[in-house]
Amino acid sequence: MKTGFFEETEGVRSSMRLMSFISLFIAAGVACFSIWTKQLDANVIAIVTLFIVAAFVPKAIQKYAEK
């Protein structure tokens, strides 16, 4: 059997991967919305950056914490 998209190992679901995916999806949504409505400013860039960091950093920290 194959390991699924949101699974750590076979049959073990990962909430960390799900939350990272949701954070990345929200960052893309906020970025697209702000560009579409022409409201792109420093605050929006900061929020999008924070969501992108929130999407990738926890998984990296988790790998070091498990060691």
PDBQT receptor file of N, H, CA, C and O in Angstrom, charges set to zero:
ATOM      1  N   MET A   1       0.833  -1.186   0.000  1.00  0.00    +0.000 N 
ATOM      2  CA  MET A   1       0.000   0.000   0.000  1.00  0.00    +0.000 C 
ATOM      3  C   MET A   1       0.878   1.249   0.000  1.00  0.00    +0.000 C 
ATOM      4  O   MET A   1       1.979   1.237   0.550  1.00  0.00    +0.000 OA
ATOM      5  N   LYS A   2       0.396   2.313  -0.610  1.00  0.00    +0.000 N 
ATOM      6  H   LYS A   2      -0.499   2.323  -1.057  1.00  0.00    +0.000 HD
ATOM      7  CA  LYS A   2       1.146   3.561  -0.695  1.00  0.00    +0.000 C 
ATOM      8  C   LYS A   2       0.813   4.477   0.465  1.00  0.00    +0.000 C 
ATOM      9  O   LYS A   2      -0.270   4.408   1.045  1.00  0.00    +0.000 OA
ATOM     10  N   THR A   3       1.771   5.343   0.796  1.00  0.00    +0.000 N 
ATOM     11  H   THR A   3       2.652   5.399   0.325  1.00  0.00    +0.000 HD
ATOM     12  CA  THR A   3       1.551   6.376   1.792  1.00  0.00    +0.000 C 
ATOM     13  C   THR A   3       0.798   7.525   1.123  1.00  0.00    +0.000 C 
ATOM     14  O   THR A   3       1.180   7.977   0.044  1.00  0.00    +0.000 OA
ATOM     15  N   GLY A   4      -0.266   7.993   1.763  1.00  0.00    +0.000 N 
ATOM     16  H   GLY A   4      -0.577   7.625   2.640  1.00  0.00    +0.000 HD
ATOM     17  CA  GLY A   4      -1.081   9.055   1.192  1.00  0.00    +0.000 C 
ATOM     18  C   GLY A   4      -0.443  10.421   1.330  1.00  0.00    +0.000 C 
ATOM     19  O   GLY A   4       0.633  10.566   1.912  1.00  0.00    +0.000 OA
ATOM     20  N   PHE A   5      -1.117  11.417   0.789  1.00  0.00    +0.000 N 
ATOM     21  H   PHE A   5      -1.991  11.299   0.317  1.00  0.00    +0.000 HD
ATOM     22  CA  PHE A   5      -0.590  12.780   0.750  1.00  0.00    +0.000 C 
ATOM     23  C   PHE A   5      -0.465  13.393   2.139  1.00  0.00    +0.000 C 
ATOM     24  O   PHE A   5       0.518  14.081   2.413  1.00  0.00    +0.000 OA
ATOM     25  N   PHE A   6      -1.421  13.166   3.012  1.00  0.00    +0.000 N 
ATOM     26  H   PHE A   6      -2.220  12.607   2.789  1.00  0.00    +0.000 HD
ATOM     27  CA  PHE A   6      -1.398  13.729   4.361  1.00  0.00    +0.000 C 
ATOM     28  C   PHE A   6      -1.046  12.676   5.400  1.00  0.00    +0.000 C 
ATOM     29  O   PHE A   6      -1.535  12.744   6.527  1.00  0.00    +0.000 OA
ATOM     30  N   GLU A   7      -0.215  11.710   5.053  1.00  0.00    +0.000 N 
ATOM     31  H   GLU A   7       0.183  11.654   4.137  1.00  0.00    +0.000 HD
ATOM     32  CA  GLU A   7       0.175  10.651   5.971  1.00  0.00    +0.000 C 
ATOM     33  C   GLU A   7       1.676  10.652   6.200  1.00  0.00    +0.000 C 
ATOM     34  O   GLU A   7       2.454  10.864   5.270  1.00  0.00    +0.000 OA
ATOM     35  N   GLU A   8       2.079  10.414   7.440  1.00  0.00    +0.000 N 
ATOM     36  H   GLU A   8       1.447  10.242   8.195  1.00  0.00    +0.000 HD
ATOM     37  CA  GLU A   8       3.500  10.275   7.770  1.00  0.00    +0.000 C 
ATOM     38  C   GLU A   8       3.998   8.916   7.284  1.00  0.00    +0.000 C 
ATOM     39  O   GLU A   8       4.955   8.826   6.515  1.00  0.00    +0.000 OA
ATOM     40  N   THR A   9       3.341   7.882   7.740  1.00  0.00    +0.000 N 
ATOM     41  H   THR A   9       2.564   7.955   8.365  1.00  0.00    +0.000 HD
ATOM     42  CA  THR A   9       3.616   6.519   7.298  1.00  0.00    +0.000 C 
ATOM     43  C   THR A   9       2.288   5.910   6.897  1.00  0.00    +0.000 C 
ATOM     44  O   THR A   9       1.245   6.554   7.012  1.00  0.00    +0.000 OA
ATOM     45  N   GLU A  10       2.318   4.702   6.438  1.00  0.00    +0.000 N 
ATOM     46  H   GLU A  10       3.164   4.179   6.345  1.00  0.00    +0.000 HD
ATOM     47  CA  GLU A  10       1.105   4.064   5.949  1.00  0.00    +0.000 C 
ATOM     48  C   GLU A  10       0.041   3.982   7.045  1.00  0.00    +0.000 C 
ATOM     49  O   GLU A  10       0.244   3.335   8.072  1.00  0.00    +0.000 OA
ATOM     50  N   GLY A  11      -1.083   4.640   6.818  1.00  0.00    +0.000 N 
ATOM     51  H   GLY A  11      -1.248   5.166   5.984  1.00  0.00    +0.000 HD
ATOM     52  CA  GLY A  11      -2.200   4.601   7.751  1.00  0.00    +0.000 C 
ATOM     53  C   GLY A  11      -2.120   5.591   8.906  1.00  0.00    +0.000 C 
ATOM     54  O   GLY A  11      -3.059   5.666   9.698  1.00  0.00    +0.000 OA
ATOM     55  N   VAL A  12      -1.038   6.353   9.032  1.00  0.00    +0.000 N 
ATOM     56  H   VAL A  12      -0.275   6.293   8.388  1.00  0.00    +0.000 HD
ATOM     57  CA  VAL A  12      -0.877   7.326  10.122  1.00  0.00    +0.000 C 
ATOM     58  C   VAL A  12      -1.038   8.720   9.535  1.00  0.00    +0.000 C 
ATOM     59  O   VAL A  12      -0.158   9.216   8.831  1.00  0.00    +0.000 OA
ATOM     60  N   ARG A  13      -2.156   9.337   9.827  1.00  0.00    +0.000 N 
ATOM     61  H   ARG A  13      -2.870   8.934  10.399  1.00  0.00    +0.000 HD
ATOM     62  CA  ARG A  13      -2.428  10.665   9.270  1.00  0.00    +0.000 C 
ATOM     63  C   ARG A  13      -1.654  11.738  10.006  1.00  0.00    +0.000 C 
ATOM     64  O   ARG A  13      -1.408  11.628  11.207  1.00  0.00    +0.000 OA
ATOM     65  N   SER A  14      -1.271  12.776   9.283  1.00  0.00    +0.000 N 
ATOM     66  H   SER A  14      -1.470  12.866   8.307  1.00  0.00    +0.000 HD
ATOM     67  CA  SER A  14      -0.453  13.848   9.839  1.00  0.00    +0.000 C 
ATOM     68  C   SER A  14      -1.230  15.157   9.871  1.00  0.00    +0.000 C 
ATOM     69  O   SER A  14      -1.535  15.729   8.825  1.00  0.00    +0.000 OA
ATOM     70  N   SER A  15      -1.550  15.628  11.069  1.00  0.00    +0.000 N 
ATOM     71  H   SER A  15      -1.302  15.163  11.919  1.00  0.00    +0.000 HD
ATOM     72  CA  SER A  15      -2.245  16.903  11.186  1.00  0.00    +0.000 C 
ATOM     73  C   SER A  15      -1.300  18.057  10.841  1.00  0.00    +0.000 C 
ATOM     74  O   SER A  15      -1.747  19.105  10.376  1.00  0.00    +0.000 OA
ATOM     75  N   MET A  16       0.009  17.867  11.066  1.00  0.00    +0.000 N 
ATOM     76  H   MET A  16       0.372  17.015  11.444  1.00  0.00    +0.000 HD
ATOM     77  CA  MET A  16       0.992  18.901  10.736  1.00  0.00    +0.000 C 
ATOM     78  C   MET A  16       0.992  19.174   9.229  1.00  0.00    +0.000 C 
ATOM     79  O   MET A  16       1.025  20.329   8.806  1.00  0.00    +0.000 OA
ATOM     80  N   ARG A  17       0.957  18.126   8.436  1.00  0.00    +0.000 N 
ATOM     81  H   ARG A  17       0.931  17.188   8.780  1.00  0.00    +0.000 HD
ATOM     82  CA  ARG A  17       0.938  18.315   6.978  1.00  0.00    +0.000 C 
ATOM     83  C   ARG A  17      -0.362  18.973   6.535  1.00  0.00    +0.000 C 
ATOM     84  O   ARG A  17      -0.354  19.809   5.631  1.00  0.00    +0.000 OA
ATOM     85  N   LEU A  18      -1.469  18.611   7.154  1.00  0.00    +0.000 N 
ATOM     86  H   LEU A  18      -1.476  17.932   7.888  1.00  0.00    +0.000 HD
ATOM     87  CA  LEU A  18      -2.749  19.221   6.807  1.00  0.00    +0.000 C 
ATOM     88  C   LEU A  18      -2.751  20.707   7.149  1.00  0.00    +0.000 C 
ATOM     89  O   LEU A  18      -3.189  21.527   6.342  1.00  0.00    +0.000 OA
ATOM     90  N   MET A  19      -2.265  21.060   8.339  1.00  0.00    +0.000 N 
ATOM     91  H   MET A  19      -1.909  20.394   8.995  1.00  0.00    +0.000 HD
ATOM     92  CA  MET A  19      -2.227  22.474   8.736  1.00  0.00    +0.000 C 
ATOM     93  C   MET A  19      -1.271  23.274   7.851  1.00  0.00    +0.000 C 
ATOM     94  O   MET A  19      -1.540  24.435   7.541  1.00  0.00    +0.000 OA
ATOM     95  N   SER A  20      -0.162  22.664   7.445  1.00  0.00    +0.000 N 
ATOM     96  H   SER A  20       0.057  21.721   7.697  1.00  0.00    +0.000 HD
ATOM     97  CA  SER A  20       0.771  23.347   6.551  1.00  0.00    +0.000 C 
ATOM     98  C   SER A  20       0.132  23.604   5.196  1.00  0.00    +0.000 C 
ATOM     99  O   SER A  20       0.302  24.679   4.621  1.00  0.00    +0.000 OA
ATOM    100  N   PHE A  21      -0.601  22.624   4.684  1.00  0.00    +0.000 N 
ATOM    101  H   PHE A  21      -0.740  21.751   5.151  1.00  0.00    +0.000 HD
ATOM    102  CA  PHE A  21      -1.281  22.788   3.407  1.00  0.00    +0.000 C 
ATOM    103  C   PHE A  21      -2.343  23.879   3.497  1.00  0.00    +0.000 C 
ATOM    104  O   PHE A  21      -2.475  24.692   2.582  1.00  0.00    +0.000 OA
ATOM    105  N   ILE A  22      -3.094  23.904   4.582  1.00  0.00    +0.000 N 
ATOM    106  H   ILE A  22      -2.987  23.244   5.325  1.00  0.00    +0.000 HD
ATOM    107  CA  ILE A  22      -4.127  24.934   4.759  1.00  0.00    +0.000 C 
ATOM    108  C   ILE A  22      -3.489  26.316   4.834  1.00  0.00    +0.000 C 
ATOM    109  O   ILE A  22      -3.999  27.267   4.242  1.00  0.00    +0.000 OA
ATOM    110  N   SER A  23      -2.385  26.434   5.553  1.00  0.00    +0.000 N 
ATOM    111  H   SER A  23      -1.970  25.662   6.034  1.00  0.00    +0.000 HD
ATOM    112  CA  SER A  23      -1.686  27.719   5.666  1.00  0.00    +0.000 C 
ATOM    113  C   SER A  23      -1.176  28.201   4.312  1.00  0.00    +0.000 C 
ATOM    114  O   SER A  23      -1.290  29.382   3.983  1.00  0.00    +0.000 OA
ATOM    115  N   LEU A  24      -0.615  27.289   3.534  1.00  0.00    +0.000 N 
ATOM    116  H   LEU A  24      -0.522  26.330   3.801  1.00  0.00    +0.000 HD
ATOM    117  CA  LEU A  24      -0.135  27.654   2.200  1.00  0.00    +0.000 C 
ATOM    118  C   LEU A  24      -1.293  28.057   1.293  1.00  0.00    +0.000 C 
ATOM    119  O   LEU A  24      -1.164  28.997   0.508  1.00  0.00    +0.000 OA
ATOM    120  N   PHE A  25      -2.420  27.359   1.391  1.00  0.00    +0.000 N 
ATOM    121  H   PHE A  25      -2.524  26.595   2.029  1.00  0.00    +0.000 HD
ATOM    122  CA  PHE A  25      -3.608  27.668   0.606  1.00  0.00    +0.000 C 
ATOM    123  C   PHE A  25      -4.167  29.046   0.985  1.00  0.00    +0.000 C 
ATOM    124  O   PHE A  25      -4.587  29.803   0.109  1.00  0.00    +0.000 OA
ATOM    125  N   ILE A  26      -4.177  29.375   2.272  1.00  0.00    +0.000 N 
ATOM    126  H   ILE A  26      -3.836  28.760   2.984  1.00  0.00    +0.000 HD
ATOM    127  CA  ILE A  26      -4.654  30.684   2.724  1.00  0.00    +0.000 C 
ATOM    128  C   ILE A  26      -3.725  31.789   2.229  1.00  0.00    +0.000 C 
ATOM    129  O   ILE A  26      -4.189  32.850   1.814  1.00  0.00    +0.000 OA
ATOM    130  N   ALA A  27      -2.410  31.544   2.272  1.00  0.00    +0.000 N 
ATOM    131  H   ALA A  27      -2.033  30.681   2.610  1.00  0.00    +0.000 HD
ATOM    132  CA  ALA A  27      -1.456  32.547   1.781  1.00  0.00    +0.000 C 
ATOM    133  C   ALA A  27      -1.692  32.832   0.301  1.00  0.00    +0.000 C 
ATOM    134  O   ALA A  27      -1.680  33.987  -0.125  1.00  0.00    +0.000 OA
ATOM    135  N   ALA A  28      -1.905  31.783  -0.473  1.00  0.00    +0.000 N 
ATOM    136  H   ALA A  28      -1.914  30.845  -0.127  1.00  0.00    +0.000 HD
ATOM    137  CA  ALA A  28      -2.173  31.977  -1.902  1.00  0.00    +0.000 C 
ATOM    138  C   ALA A  28      -3.488  32.717  -2.112  1.00  0.00    +0.000 C 
ATOM    139  O   ALA A  28      -3.587  33.577  -2.987  1.00  0.00    +0.000 OA
ATOM    140  N   GLY A  29      -4.491  32.386  -1.314  1.00  0.00    +0.000 N 
ATOM    141  H   GLY A  29      -4.410  31.688  -0.603  1.00  0.00    +0.000 HD
ATOM    142  CA  GLY A  29      -5.783  33.064  -1.430  1.00  0.00    +0.000 C 
ATOM    143  C   GLY A  29      -5.714  34.539  -1.092  1.00  0.00    +0.000 C 
ATOM    144  O   GLY A  29      -6.280  35.368  -1.804  1.00  0.00    +0.000 OA
ATOM    145  N   VAL A  30      -5.026  34.873  -0.012  1.00  0.00    +0.000 N 
ATOM    146  H   VAL A  30      -4.566  34.199   0.566  1.00  0.00    +0.000 HD
ATOM    147  CA  VAL A  30      -4.876  36.275   0.388  1.00  0.00    +0.000 C 
ATOM    148  C   VAL A  30      -4.082  37.041  -0.664  1.00  0.00    +0.000 C 
ATOM    149  O   VAL A  30      -4.427  38.175  -0.999  1.00  0.00    +0.000 OA
ATOM    150  N   ALA A  31      -3.023  36.432  -1.186  1.00  0.00    +0.000 N 
ATOM    151  H   ALA A  31      -2.742  35.511  -0.915  1.00  0.00    +0.000 HD
ATOM    152  CA  ALA A  31      -2.212  37.092  -2.215  1.00  0.00    +0.000 C 
ATOM    153  C   ALA A  31      -3.034  37.351  -3.474  1.00  0.00    +0.000 C 
ATOM    154  O   ALA A  31      -3.001  38.454  -4.020  1.00  0.00    +0.000 OA
ATOM    155  N   CYS A  32      -3.760  36.359  -3.932  1.00  0.00    +0.000 N 
ATOM    156  H   CYS A  32      -3.787  35.463  -3.489  1.00  0.00    +0.000 HD
ATOM    157  CA  CYS A  32      -4.588  36.533  -5.134  1.00  0.00    +0.000 C 
ATOM    158  C   CYS A  32      -5.672  37.580  -4.914  1.00  0.00    +0.000 C 
ATOM    159  O   CYS A  32      -5.920  38.414  -5.784  1.00  0.00    +0.000 OA
ATOM    160  N   PHE A  33      -6.318  37.537  -3.752  1.00  0.00    +0.000 N 
ATOM    161  H   PHE A  33      -6.117  36.859  -3.045  1.00  0.00    +0.000 HD
ATOM    162  CA  PHE A  33      -7.381  38.503  -3.459  1.00  0.00    +0.000 C 
ATOM    163  C   PHE A  33      -6.832  39.928  -3.413  1.00  0.00    +0.000 C 
ATOM    164  O   PHE A  33      -7.442  40.852  -3.951  1.00  0.00    +0.000 OA
ATOM    165  N   SER A  34      -5.673  40.101  -2.765  1.00  0.00    +0.000 N 
ATOM    166  H   SER A  34      -5.177  39.351  -2.328  1.00  0.00    +0.000 HD
ATOM    167  CA  SER A  34      -5.119  41.452  -2.658  1.00  0.00    +0.000 C 
ATOM    168  C   SER A  34      -4.655  41.986  -4.010  1.00  0.00    +0.000 C 
ATOM    169  O   SER A  34      -4.759  43.186  -4.265  1.00  0.00    +0.000 OA
ATOM    170  N   ILE A  35      -4.152  41.125  -4.869  1.00  0.00    +0.000 N 
ATOM    171  H   ILE A  35      -4.068  40.150  -4.661  1.00  0.00    +0.000 HD
ATOM    172  CA  ILE A  35      -3.760  41.569  -6.213  1.00  0.00    +0.000 C 
ATOM    173  C   ILE A  35      -4.998  41.888  -7.044  1.00  0.00    +0.000 C 
ATOM    174  O   ILE A  35      -5.027  42.878  -7.776  1.00  0.00    +0.000 OA
ATOM    175  N   TRP A  36      -6.022  41.042  -6.926  1.00  0.00    +0.000 N 
ATOM    176  H   TRP A  36      -5.999  40.238  -6.332  1.00  0.00    +0.000 HD
ATOM    177  CA  TRP A  36      -7.251  41.218  -7.703  1.00  0.00    +0.000 C 
ATOM    178  C   TRP A  36      -7.965  42.520  -7.322  1.00  0.00    +0.000 C 
ATOM    179  O   TRP A  36      -8.525  43.198  -8.184  1.00  0.00    +0.000 OA
ATOM    180  N   THR A  37      -7.945  42.868  -6.022  1.00  0.00    +0.000 N 
ATOM    181  H   THR A  37      -7.491  42.318  -5.322  1.00  0.00    +0.000 HD
ATOM    182  CA  THR A  37      -8.619  44.084  -5.573  1.00  0.00    +0.000 C 
ATOM    183  C   THR A  37      -7.694  45.295  -5.548  1.00  0.00    +0.000 C 
ATOM    184  O   THR A  37      -8.098  46.375  -5.117  1.00  0.00    +0.000 OA
ATOM    185  N   LYS A  38      -6.452  45.121  -6.007  1.00  0.00    +0.000 N 
ATOM    186  H   LYS A  38      -6.125  44.244  -6.357  1.00  0.00    +0.000 HD
ATOM    187  CA  LYS A  38      -5.457  46.198  -6.067  1.00  0.00    +0.000 C 
ATOM    188  C   LYS A  38      -5.201  46.827  -4.693  1.00  0.00    +0.000 C 
ATOM    189  O   LYS A  38      -5.068  48.045  -4.572  1.00  0.00    +0.000 OA
ATOM    190  N   GLN A  39      -5.135  45.979  -3.664  1.00  0.00    +0.000 N 
ATOM    191  H   GLN A  39      -5.243  44.989  -3.763  1.00  0.00    +0.000 HD
ATOM    192  CA  GLN A  39      -4.866  46.445  -2.306  1.00  0.00    +0.000 C 
ATOM    193  C   GLN A  39      -3.546  45.887  -1.784  1.00  0.00    +0.000 C 
ATOM    194  O   GLN A  39      -3.392  45.666  -0.583  1.00  0.00    +0.000 OA
ATOM    195  N   LEU A  40      -2.610  45.664  -2.676  1.00  0.00    +0.000 N 
ATOM    196  H   LEU A  40      -2.736  45.844  -3.652  1.00  0.00    +0.000 HD
ATOM    197  CA  LEU A  40      -1.325  45.097  -2.286  1.00  0.00    +0.000 C 
ATOM    198  C   LEU A  40      -0.461  46.179  -1.642  1.00  0.00    +0.000 C 
ATOM    199  O   LEU A  40      -0.088  47.154  -2.293  1.00  0.00    +0.000 OA
ATOM    200  N   ASP A  41      -0.148  46.001  -0.364  1.00  0.00    +0.000 N 
ATOM    201  H   ASP A  41      -0.451  45.209   0.166  1.00  0.00    +0.000 HD
ATOM    202  CA  ASP A  41       0.727  46.929   0.347  1.00  0.00    +0.000 C 
ATOM    203  C   ASP A  41       1.628  46.138   1.293  1.00  0.00    +0.000 C 
ATOM    204  O   ASP A  41       1.624  44.907   1.277  1.00  0.00    +0.000 OA
ATOM    205  N   ALA A  42       2.388  46.839   2.106  1.00  0.00    +0.000 N 
ATOM    206  H   ALA A  42       2.391  47.839   2.119  1.00  0.00    +0.000 HD
ATOM    207  CA  ALA A  42       3.364  46.187   2.985  1.00  0.00    +0.000 C 
ATOM    208  C   ALA A  42       2.696  45.271   4.004  1.00  0.00    +0.000 C 
ATOM    209  O   ALA A  42       3.253  44.233   4.360  1.00  0.00    +0.000 OA
ATOM    210  N   ASN A  43       1.513  45.642   4.475  1.00  0.00    +0.000 N 
ATOM    211  H   ASN A  43       1.061  46.485   4.185  1.00  0.00    +0.000 HD
ATOM    212  CA  ASN A  43       0.819  44.809   5.457  1.00  0.00    +0.000 C 
ATOM    213  C   ASN A  43       0.397  43.467   4.857  1.00  0.00    +0.000 C 
ATOM    214  O   ASN A  43       0.534  42.425   5.498  1.00  0.00    +0.000 OA
ATOM    215  N   VAL A  44      -0.108  43.496   3.648  1.00  0.00    +0.000 N 
ATOM    216  H   VAL A  44      -0.220  44.342   3.127  1.00  0.00    +0.000 HD
ATOM    217  CA  VAL A  44      -0.525  42.256   2.987  1.00  0.00    +0.000 C 
ATOM    218  C   VAL A  44       0.687  41.376   2.712  1.00  0.00    +0.000 C 
ATOM    219  O   VAL A  44       0.631  40.160   2.891  1.00  0.00    +0.000 OA
ATOM    220  N   ILE A  45       1.774  41.989   2.281  1.00  0.00    +0.000 N 
ATOM    221  H   ILE A  45       1.820  42.977   2.135  1.00  0.00    +0.000 HD
ATOM    222  CA  ILE A  45       2.998  41.221   2.024  1.00  0.00    +0.000 C 
ATOM    223  C   ILE A  45       3.485  40.564   3.312  1.00  0.00    +0.000 C 
ATOM    224  O   ILE A  45       3.929  39.416   3.287  1.00  0.00    +0.000 OA
ATOM    225  N   ALA A  46       3.407  41.269   4.431  1.00  0.00    +0.000 N 
ATOM    226  H   ALA A  46       3.046  42.201   4.451  1.00  0.00    +0.000 HD
ATOM    227  CA  ALA A  46       3.816  40.708   5.721  1.00  0.00    +0.000 C 
ATOM    228  C   ALA A  46       2.917  39.534   6.123  1.00  0.00    +0.000 C 
ATOM    229  O   ALA A  46       3.411  38.516   6.607  1.00  0.00    +0.000 OA
ATOM    230  N   ILE A  47       1.621  39.668   5.928  1.00  0.00    +0.000 N 
ATOM    231  H   ILE A  47       1.220  40.495   5.534  1.00  0.00    +0.000 HD
ATOM    232  CA  ILE A  47       0.683  38.594   6.282  1.00  0.00    +0.000 C 
ATOM    233  C   ILE A  47       0.921  37.366   5.408  1.00  0.00    +0.000 C 
ATOM    234  O   ILE A  47       0.950  36.243   5.911  1.00  0.00    +0.000 OA
ATOM    235  N   VAL A  48       1.089  37.572   4.113  1.00  0.00    +0.000 N 
ATOM    236  H   VAL A  48       1.065  38.485   3.704  1.00  0.00    +0.000 HD
ATOM    237  CA  VAL A  48       1.337  36.444   3.207  1.00  0.00    +0.000 C 
ATOM    238  C   VAL A  48       2.659  35.759   3.568  1.00  0.00    +0.000 C 
ATOM    239  O   VAL A  48       2.749  34.531   3.564  1.00  0.00    +0.000 OA
ATOM    240  N   THR A  49       3.670  36.550   3.877  1.00  0.00    +0.000 N 
ATOM    241  H   THR A  49       3.597  37.547   3.880  1.00  0.00    +0.000 HD
ATOM    242  CA  THR A  49       4.964  35.984   4.281  1.00  0.00    +0.000 C 
ATOM    243  C   THR A  49       4.820  35.156   5.557  1.00  0.00    +0.000 C 
ATOM    244  O   THR A  49       5.390  34.070   5.655  1.00  0.00    +0.000 OA
ATOM    245  N   LEU A  50       4.076  35.650   6.515  1.00  0.00    +0.000 N 
ATOM    246  H   LEU A  50       3.613  36.532   6.435  1.00  0.00    +0.000 HD
ATOM    247  CA  LEU A  50       3.860  34.905   7.758  1.00  0.00    +0.000 C 
ATOM    248  C   LEU A  50       3.133  33.585   7.510  1.00  0.00    +0.000 C 
ATOM    249  O   LEU A  50       3.477  32.569   8.115  1.00  0.00    +0.000 OA
ATOM    250  N   PHE A  51       2.139  33.588   6.634  1.00  0.00    +0.000 N 
ATOM    251  H   PHE A  51       1.860  34.413   6.143  1.00  0.00    +0.000 HD
ATOM    252  CA  PHE A  51       1.435  32.344   6.322  1.00  0.00    +0.000 C 
ATOM    253  C   PHE A  51       2.344  31.351   5.593  1.00  0.00    +0.000 C 
ATOM    254  O   PHE A  51       2.250  30.146   5.823  1.00  0.00    +0.000 OA
ATOM    255  N   ILE A  52       3.210  31.842   4.729  1.00  0.00    +0.000 N 
ATOM    256  H   ILE A  52       3.285  32.822   4.543  1.00  0.00    +0.000 HD
ATOM    257  CA  ILE A  52       4.146  30.949   4.030  1.00  0.00    +0.000 C 
ATOM    258  C   ILE A  52       5.153  30.367   5.016  1.00  0.00    +0.000 C 
ATOM    259  O   ILE A  52       5.475  29.181   4.949  1.00  0.00    +0.000 OA
ATOM    260  N   VAL A  53       5.647  31.191   5.923  1.00  0.00    +0.000 N 
ATOM    261  H   VAL A  53       5.385  32.155   5.977  1.00  0.00    +0.000 HD
ATOM    262  CA  VAL A  53       6.556  30.687   6.958  1.00  0.00    +0.000 C 
ATOM    263  C   VAL A  53       5.830  29.669   7.834  1.00  0.00    +0.000 C 
ATOM    264  O   VAL A  53       6.398  28.638   8.192  1.00  0.00    +0.000 OA
ATOM    265  N   ALA A  54       4.583  29.955   8.176  1.00  0.00    +0.000 N 
ATOM    266  H   ALA A  54       4.121  30.793   7.885  1.00  0.00    +0.000 HD
ATOM    267  CA  ALA A  54       3.796  29.020   8.984  1.00  0.00    +0.000 C 
ATOM    268  C   ALA A  54       3.540  27.713   8.252  1.00  0.00    +0.000 C 
ATOM    269  O   ALA A  54       3.288  26.688   8.886  1.00  0.00    +0.000 OA
ATOM    270  N   ALA A  55       3.600  27.736   6.935  1.00  0.00    +0.000 N 
ATOM    271  H   ALA A  55       3.805  28.568   6.421  1.00  0.00    +0.000 HD
ATOM    272  CA  ALA A  55       3.360  26.521   6.163  1.00  0.00    +0.000 C 
ATOM    273  C   ALA A  55       4.582  25.612   6.141  1.00  0.00    +0.000 C 
ATOM    274  O   ALA A  55       4.430  24.391   6.112  1.00  0.00    +0.000 OA
ATOM    275  N   PHE A  56       5.781  26.170   6.153  1.00  0.00    +0.000 N 
ATOM    276  H   PHE A  56       5.904  27.162   6.176  1.00  0.00    +0.000 HD
ATOM    277  CA  PHE A  56       6.973  25.344   5.952  1.00  0.00    +0.000 C 
ATOM    278  C   PHE A  56       7.833  25.127   7.199  1.00  0.00    +0.000 C 
ATOM    279  O   PHE A  56       8.448  24.069   7.332  1.00  0.00    +0.000 OA
ATOM    280  N   VAL A  57       7.893  26.081   8.098  1.00  0.00    +0.000 N 
ATOM    281  H   VAL A  57       7.393  26.940   7.989  1.00  0.00    +0.000 HD
ATOM    282  CA  VAL A  57       8.803  25.987   9.238  1.00  0.00    +0.000 C 
ATOM    283  C   VAL A  57       8.403  24.920  10.259  1.00  0.00    +0.000 C 
ATOM    284  O   VAL A  57       9.293  24.223  10.749  1.00  0.00    +0.000 OA
ATOM    285  N   PRO A  58       7.126  24.743  10.614  1.00  0.00    +0.000 N 
ATOM    286  CA  PRO A  58       6.810  23.744  11.647  1.00  0.00    +0.000 C 
ATOM    287  C   PRO A  58       7.272  22.327  11.311  1.00  0.00    +0.000 C 
ATOM    288  O   PRO A  58       7.705  21.592  12.198  1.00  0.00    +0.000 OA
ATOM    289  N   LYS A  59       7.185  21.949  10.066  1.00  0.00    +0.000 N 
ATOM    290  H   LYS A  59       6.832  22.546   9.346  1.00  0.00    +0.000 HD
ATOM    291  CA  LYS A  59       7.626  20.601   9.681  1.00  0.00    +0.000 C 
ATOM    292  C   LYS A  59       9.142  20.472   9.839  1.00  0.00    +0.000 C 
ATOM    293  O   LYS A  59       9.630  19.422  10.258  1.00  0.00    +0.000 OA
ATOM    294  N   ALA A  60       9.882  21.519   9.511  1.00  0.00    +0.000 N 
ATOM    295  H   ALA A  60       9.485  22.371   9.171  1.00  0.00    +0.000 HD
ATOM    296  CA  ALA A  60      11.340  21.480   9.682  1.00  0.00    +0.000 C 
ATOM    297  C   ALA A  60      11.706  21.420  11.163  1.00  0.00    +0.000 C 
ATOM    298  O   ALA A  60      12.610  20.679  11.550  1.00  0.00    +0.000 OA
ATOM    299  N   ILE A  61      11.020  22.184  11.978  1.00  0.00    +0.000 N 
ATOM    300  H   ILE A  61      10.286  22.786  11.665  1.00  0.00    +0.000 HD
ATOM    301  CA  ILE A  61      11.279  22.167  13.423  1.00  0.00    +0.000 C 
ATOM    302  C   ILE A  61      10.912  20.815  14.010  1.00  0.00    +0.000 C 
ATOM    303  O   ILE A  61      11.597  20.323  14.906  1.00  0.00    +0.000 OA
ATOM    304  N   GLN A  62       9.836  20.206  13.516  1.00  0.00    +0.000 N 
ATOM    305  H   GLN A  62       9.279  20.605  12.788  1.00  0.00    +0.000 HD
ATOM    306  CA  GLN A  62       9.410  18.895  14.016  1.00  0.00    +0.000 C 
ATOM    307  C   GLN A  62      10.485  17.844  13.763  1.00  0.00    +0.000 C 
ATOM    308  O   GLN A  62      10.717  16.986  14.614  1.00  0.00    +0.000 OA
ATOM    309  N   LYS A  63      11.141  17.897  12.612  1.00  0.00    +0.000 N 
ATOM    310  H   LYS A  63      10.952  18.595  11.920  1.00  0.00    +0.000 HD
ATOM    311  CA  LYS A  63      12.195  16.923  12.323  1.00  0.00    +0.000 C 
ATOM    312  C   LYS A  63      13.362  17.039  13.296  1.00  0.00    +0.000 C 
ATOM    313  O   LYS A  63      13.909  16.025  13.731  1.00  0.00    +0.000 OA
ATOM    314  N   TYR A  64      13.751  18.278  13.645  1.00  0.00    +0.000 N 
ATOM    315  H   TYR A  64      13.307  19.101  13.293  1.00  0.00    +0.000 HD
ATOM    316  CA  TYR A  64      14.835  18.463  14.613  1.00  0.00    +0.000 C 
ATOM    317  C   TYR A  64      14.390  18.081  16.021  1.00  0.00    +0.000 C 
ATOM    318  O   TYR A  64      15.186  17.543  16.791  1.00  0.00    +0.000 OA
ATOM    319  N   ALA A  65      13.136  18.350  16.370  1.00  0.00    +0.000 N 
ATOM    320  H   ALA A  65      12.490  18.788  15.745  1.00  0.00    +0.000 HD
ATOM    321  CA  ALA A  65      12.639  18.043  17.711  1.00  0.00    +0.000 C 
ATOM    322  C   ALA A  65      12.545  16.538  17.949  1.00  0.00    +0.000 C 
ATOM    323  O   ALA A  65      12.704  16.072  19.078  1.00  0.00    +0.000 OA
ATOM    324  N   GLU A  66      12.285  15.776  16.878  1.00  0.00    +0.000 N 
ATOM    325  H   GLU A  66      12.156  16.155  15.961  1.00  0.00    +0.000 HD
ATOM    326  CA  GLU A  66      12.183  14.327  17.020  1.00  0.00    +0.000 C 
ATOM    327  C   GLU A  66      13.539  13.666  17.234  1.00  0.00    +0.000 C 
ATOM    328  O   GLU A  66      13.622  12.548  17.743  1.00  0.00    +0.000 OA
ATOM    329  N   LYS A  67      14.602  14.370  16.840  1.00  0.00    +0.000 N 
ATOM    330  H   LYS A  67      14.535  15.278  16.426  1.00  0.00    +0.000 HD
ATOM    331  CA  LYS A  67      15.951  13.811  17.040  1.00  0.00    +0.000 C 
ATOM    332  C   LYS A  67      16.354  14.055  18.449  1.00  0.00    +0.000 C 
ATOM    333  O   LYS A  67      17.453  13.674  18.852  1.00  0.00    +0.000 OA
TER     334      LYS A  67
